[in-house]
Amino acid sequence: MMHTSLDLPALTLLAQRSAAISQSCTCTPKSLAGWEGMPVSLKETQLREIATLVFADEEESTLDEYHPQDTYYWSVNAPIAPLYFPYNRCGIWECTRCGRCFLRYSEAGAYHLESRIRSLDPALIVDAPHADNGRVHRSSVAD
């Protein structure tokens, strides 16, 4: 199923709705505040994709990361910057039992794909501009 890429206000609303859910659920067997491999206890059938942050083909999406305050990819407080990697490759997935939302994408390893997941925290969403609007810069070659 194709989804239209969410803009920042719509992403923020989904994150706020998700953060307000307080009931316990099997979708949160451990903290998913930072990027994690998909927990084996979380069944794929318990999640459904409801939106995307992808706005360009994968080959065109930048691999630049956004870490202005000495965070790094695995940091639980790393900002969620939609124009930057890995967020520019993420789908928004919702738990079918409780409605919590998660960011998900597949990381291409040397020999396999690994599904990564992170909670959608509204406090970490930032409107960080990217020089090439989140795309890979391709310099033109003069003849």
PASEBA-1860 file (N, C-alpha, C; in nm, 3 decimals):
! residues 143
1> MMHTSLDL> 0.084/-0.118/0.000/0.000/0.000/0.000/0.088/0.124/0.000 ~ 0.061/0.217/-0.090/0.136/0.342/-0.096/0.072/0.444/-0.004 ~ 0.157/0.518/0.065/0.110/0.624/0.153/0.171/0.755/0.109 ~ 0.099/0.863/0.128/0.153/0.996/0.101/0.247/1.032/0.215 ~ 0.357/1.097/0.179/0.455/1.138/0.279/0.393/1.242/0.374 ~ 0.412/1.220/0.504/0.356/1.311/0.604/0.438/1.440/0.612 ~ 0.369/1.551/0.634/0.440/1.675/0.662/0.463/1.682/0.814 ~ 0.541/1.779/0.856/0.580/1.789/0.997/0.460/1.805/1.092
9> PALTLLAQ> 0.362/1.891/1.063/0.247/1.901/1.155/0.170/1.769/1.170 ~ 0.152/1.696/1.060/0.080/1.568/1.068/0.161/1.465/1.147 ~ 0.293/1.463/1.126/0.380/1.373/1.202/0.373/1.404/1.351 ~ 0.376/1.531/1.384/0.371/1.574/1.524/0.238/1.534/1.588 ~ 0.128/1.549/1.516/-0.002/1.508/1.570/-0.007/1.358/1.598 ~ 0.044/1.278/1.504/0.048/1.133/1.527/0.133/1.099/1.650 ~ 0.247/1.166/1.662/0.336/1.141/1.775/0.271/1.180/1.908 ~ 0.200/1.291/1.910/0.132/1.334/2.032/0.022/1.237/2.071
17> RSAAISQS> -0.053/1.192/1.971/-0.159/1.092/1.999/-0.098/0.965/2.056 ~ 0.011/0.920/1.996/0.079/0.799/2.041/0.132/0.814/2.184 ~ 0.194/0.928/2.211/0.253/0.951/2.343/0.148/0.957/2.454 ~ 0.024/0.988/2.419/-0.083/0.997/2.519/-0.138/0.861/2.559 ~ -0.100/0.756/2.487/-0.150/0.621/2.519/-0.076/0.568/2.641 ~ -0.152/0.532/2.743/-0.089/0.489/2.868/-0.114/0.341/2.901 ~ -0.203/0.276/2.830/-0.231/0.135/2.860/-0.110/0.049/2.828 ~ -0.093/-0.056/2.904/0.017/-0.149/2.875/-0.020/-0.231/2.754
25> CTCTPKSL> 0.085/-0.275/2.682/0.061/-0.350/2.560/0.186/-0.433/2.529 ~ 0.168/-0.539/2.457/0.281/-0.624/2.419/0.373/-0.558/2.317 ~ 0.332/-0.443/2.260/0.417/-0.374/2.164/0.533/-0.302/2.232 ~ 0.528/-0.291/2.362/0.635/-0.221/2.434/0.698/-0.312/2.541 ~ 0.753/-0.427/2.499/0.814/-0.516/2.598/0.941/-0.456/2.656 ~ 0.999/-0.361/2.583/1.116/-0.288/2.631/1.110/-0.150/2.570 ~ 1.193/-0.062/2.620/1.196/0.074/2.566/1.244/0.072/2.421 ~ 1.173/0.141/2.339/1.215/0.159/2.200/1.243/0.307/2.175
33> AGWEGMPV> 1.297/0.373/2.278/1.325/0.516/2.269/1.432/0.546/2.165 ~ 1.529/0.456/2.149/1.631/0.470/2.045/1.611/0.360/1.944 ~ 1.686/0.364/1.836/1.673/0.260/1.734/1.711/0.124/1.790 ~ 1.631/0.025/1.758/1.653/-0.114/1.800/1.622/-0.205/1.683 ~ 1.680/-0.324/1.687/1.635/-0.428/1.594/1.495/-0.466/1.635 ~ 1.417/-0.511/1.541/1.279/-0.549/1.570/1.278/-0.660/1.675 ~ 1.217/-0.636/1.794/1.214/-0.740/1.897/1.139/-0.865/1.849 ~ 1.193/-0.981/1.879/1.127/-1.105/1.836/0.993/-1.123/1.906
41> SLKETQLR> 0.976/-1.059/2.021/0.849/-1.070/2.093/0.738/-0.986/2.029 ~ 0.775/-0.892/1.943/0.677/-0.808/1.876/0.645/-0.869/1.740 ~ 0.527/-0.917/1.727/0.487/-0.986/1.604/0.458/-0.886/1.493 ~ 0.505/-0.919/1.375/0.485/-0.835/1.257/0.337/-0.807/1.233 ~ 0.251/-0.903/1.262/0.107/-0.888/1.240/0.042/-0.791/1.338 ~ 0.115/-0.753/1.443/0.062/-0.660/1.542/0.079/-0.515/1.497 ~ 0.154/-0.493/1.391/0.179/-0.357/1.341/0.123/-0.343/1.200 ~ 0.077/-0.222/1.170/0.034/-0.194/1.033/0.089/-0.056/0.995
49> EIATLVFA> 0.132/-0.046/0.870/0.187/0.081/0.822/0.072/0.176/0.793 ~ 0.079/0.297/0.850/-0.029/0.394/0.832/0.016/0.520/0.758 ~ 0.147/0.541/0.747/0.198/0.662/0.681/0.346/0.641/0.650 ~ 0.404/0.739/0.584/0.546/0.732/0.551/0.610/0.869/0.562 ~ 0.741/0.869/0.582/0.821/0.992/0.574/0.903/0.994/0.445 ~ 0.893/0.889/0.368/0.968/0.878/0.242/0.908/0.974/0.141 ~ 0.992/1.059/0.084/0.943/1.154/-0.015/1.022/1.147/-0.146 ~ 1.123/1.062/-0.151/1.205/1.047/-0.271/1.247/0.901/-0.283
57> DEEESTLD> 1.292/0.861/-0.401/1.345/0.727/-0.418/1.465/0.709/-0.325 ~ 1.485/0.587/-0.278/1.594/0.560/-0.184/1.729/0.608/-0.237 ~ 1.754/0.590/-0.367/1.882/0.632/-0.425/1.900/0.783/-0.419 ~ 1.790/0.857/-0.412/1.796/1.003/-0.408/1.798/1.058/-0.266 ~ 1.763/0.977/-0.168/1.756/1.023/-0.029/1.895/1.031/0.033 ~ 1.919/1.139/0.103/2.050/1.159/0.163/2.079/1.057/0.274 ~ 2.205/1.031/0.295/2.250/0.949/0.407/2.304/1.037/0.519 ~ 2.293/1.170/0.502/2.334/1.262/0.608/2.246/1.241/0.730
65> EYHPQDTY> 2.309/1.244/0.848/2.234/1.235/0.973/2.235/1.372/1.040 ~ 2.139/1.397/1.126/2.127/1.526/1.195/2.149/1.504/1.345 ~ 2.263/1.554/1.394/2.299/1.538/1.536/2.366/1.667/1.587 ~ 2.288/1.772/1.608/2.347/1.900/1.648/2.397/1.906/1.793 ~ 2.355/1.815/1.877/2.393/1.822/2.018/2.466/1.697/2.062 ~ 2.564/1.654/1.982/2.650/1.540/2.014/2.574/1.409/2.036 ~ 2.459/1.396/1.973/2.391/1.266/1.975/2.450/1.184/1.861 ~ 2.408/1.062/1.851/2.450/0.974/1.743/2.332/0.884/1.710
73> YWSVNAPI> 2.348/0.802/1.607/2.239/0.719/1.556/2.164/0.645/1.667 ~ 2.234/0.581/1.759/2.171/0.496/1.862/2.121/0.574/1.983 ~ 2.146/0.703/1.991/2.106/0.783/2.108/1.954/0.784/2.128 ~ 1.912/0.767/2.252/1.768/0.771/2.280/1.713/0.913/2.267 ~ 1.802/1.012/2.273/1.759/1.151/2.260/1.797/1.211/2.124 ~ 1.833/1.126/2.028/1.864/1.176/1.893/1.739/1.237/1.833 ~ 1.754/1.352/1.768/1.636/1.417/1.710/1.577/1.336/1.595 ~ 1.447/1.350/1.580/1.375/1.290/1.467/1.361/1.402/1.364
81> APLYFPYN> 1.450/1.399/1.265/1.458/1.502/1.161/1.418/1.438/1.027 ~ 1.294/1.458/0.984/1.242/1.386/0.868/1.321/1.397/0.737 ~ 1.395/1.503/0.716/1.472/1.515/0.591/1.604/1.441/0.595 ~ 1.640/1.386/0.709/1.770/1.321/0.729/1.755/1.171/0.749 ~ 1.866/1.101/0.721/1.874/0.956/0.743/1.871/0.927/0.893 ~ 1.803/0.824/0.936/1.727/0.726/0.860/1.578/0.761/0.844 ~ 1.538/0.875/0.898/1.395/0.911/0.899/1.338/0.927/0.760 ~ 1.422/0.971/0.665/1.375/0.988/0.527/1.350/0.855/0.457
89> RCGIWECT> 1.370/0.745/0.529/1.343/0.610/0.475/1.242/0.535/0.561 ~ 1.177/0.606/0.651/1.088/0.541/0.749/0.941/0.540/0.710 ~ 0.878/0.432/0.750/0.733/0.426/0.752/0.687/0.452/0.894 ~ 0.564/0.496/0.910/0.503/0.511/1.043/0.412/0.390/1.059 ~ 0.437/0.315/1.164/0.363/0.191/1.189/0.288/0.205/1.321 ~ 0.167/0.152/1.323/0.080/0.162/1.439/0.050/0.023/1.494 ~ 0.052/0.012/1.626/0.013/-0.112/1.691/-0.138/-0.129/1.673 ~ -0.178/-0.247/1.628/-0.321/-0.272/1.604/-0.399/-0.295/1.734
97> RCGRCFLR> -0.327/-0.314/1.843/-0.394/-0.337/1.972/-0.414/-0.209/2.052 ~ -0.311/-0.123/2.057/-0.321/-0.005/2.144/-0.314/0.128/2.069 ~ -0.264/0.129/1.948/-0.257/0.252/1.869/-0.126/0.328/1.879 ~ -0.028/0.278/1.957/0.102/0.345/1.962/0.166/0.345/1.824 ~ 0.246/0.449/1.797/0.310/0.461/1.668/0.461/0.448/1.680 ~ 0.520/0.390/1.576/0.663/0.365/1.571/0.717/0.404/1.434 ~ 0.844/0.439/1.433/0.917/0.460/1.308/0.982/0.327/1.273 ~ 0.980/0.290/1.145/1.044/0.165/1.103/1.108/0.184/0.966
105> YSEAGAYH> 1.221/0.117/0.949/1.284/0.108/0.817/1.372/-0.016/0.816 ~ 1.420/-0.053/0.699/1.508/-0.169/0.688/1.649/-0.122/0.660 ~ 1.740/-0.165/0.744/1.883/-0.133/0.732/1.948/-0.243/0.648 ~ 2.015/-0.203/0.542/2.081/-0.299/0.455/2.220/-0.331/0.511 ~ 2.237/-0.454/0.559/2.366/-0.498/0.609/2.444/-0.565/0.498 ~ 2.560/-0.615/0.531/2.645/-0.679/0.431/2.579/-0.803/0.371 ~ 2.509/-0.880/0.455/2.452/-1.006/0.409/2.302/-1.020/0.432 ~ 2.240/-0.920/0.490/2.098/-0.932/0.521/2.035/-0.794/0.543
113> LESRIRSL> 1.903/-0.792/0.551/1.830/-0.672/0.589/1.789/-0.686/0.734 ~ 1.799/-0.577/0.808/1.754/-0.579/0.947/1.647/-0.473/0.965 ~ 1.533/-0.515/1.015/1.424/-0.422/1.042/1.454/-0.347/1.170 ~ 1.454/-0.214/1.162/1.480/-0.129/1.279/1.350/-0.059/1.319 ~ 1.337/-0.033/1.448/1.215/0.027/1.502/1.251/0.126/1.611 ~ 1.173/0.232/1.621/1.193/0.335/1.725/1.056/0.396/1.757 ~ 1.035/0.425/1.885/0.911/0.493/1.925/0.905/0.632/1.863 ~ 0.787/0.676/1.833/0.765/0.809/1.775/0.740/0.906/1.890
121> DPALIVDA> 0.844/0.978/1.930/0.839/1.069/2.045/0.822/1.213/1.997 ~ 0.710/1.279/2.031/0.687/1.415/1.982/0.791/1.516/2.031 ~ 0.851/1.490/2.146/0.950/1.583/2.201/1.079/1.586/2.120 ~ 1.101/1.484/2.037/1.225/1.475/1.961/1.210/1.517/1.814 ~ 1.089/1.546/1.771/1.068/1.586/1.632/1.118/1.728/1.612 ~ 1.203/1.745/1.509/1.258/1.877/1.478/1.239/1.909/1.330 ~ 1.221/2.036/1.303/1.210/2.085/1.166/1.348/2.132/1.123 ~ 1.433/2.038/1.086/1.571/2.068/1.050/1.584/2.076/0.898
129> PHADNGRV> 1.612/2.194/0.846/1.627/2.205/0.701/1.752/2.131/0.653 ~ 1.748/2.089/0.529/1.863/2.022/0.467/1.897/2.101/0.342 ~ 2.027/2.122/0.317/2.071/2.205/0.205/2.013/2.159/0.071 ~ 2.000/2.030/0.052/1.946/1.976/-0.073/1.808/1.917/-0.055 ~ 1.735/1.969/0.046/1.600/1.924/0.077/1.591/1.773/0.099 ~ 1.696/1.717/0.161/1.696/1.575/0.195/1.737/1.482/0.084 ~ 1.783/1.538/-0.026/1.824/1.455/-0.140/1.976/1.454/-0.150 ~ 2.027/1.352/-0.217/2.170/1.342/-0.242/2.207/1.453/-0.339
137> HRSSVAD> 2.313/1.526/-0.306/2.359/1.632/-0.395/2.433/1.571/-0.512 ~ 2.387/1.599/-0.630/2.452/1.550/-0.752/2.502/1.671/-0.828 ~ 2.634/1.689/-0.830/2.688/1.803/-0.902/2.681/1.775/-1.052 ~ 2.648/1.877/-1.126/2.640/1.859/-1.270/2.779/1.862/-1.330 ~ 2.798/1.784/-1.433/2.928/1.775/-1.498/2.921/1.858/-1.626 ~ 3.014/1.950/-1.639/3.018/2.035/-1.759/3.080/1.958/-1.874 ~ 3.028/1.979/-1.994/3.084/1.911/-2.112/3.215/1.972/-2.152
END
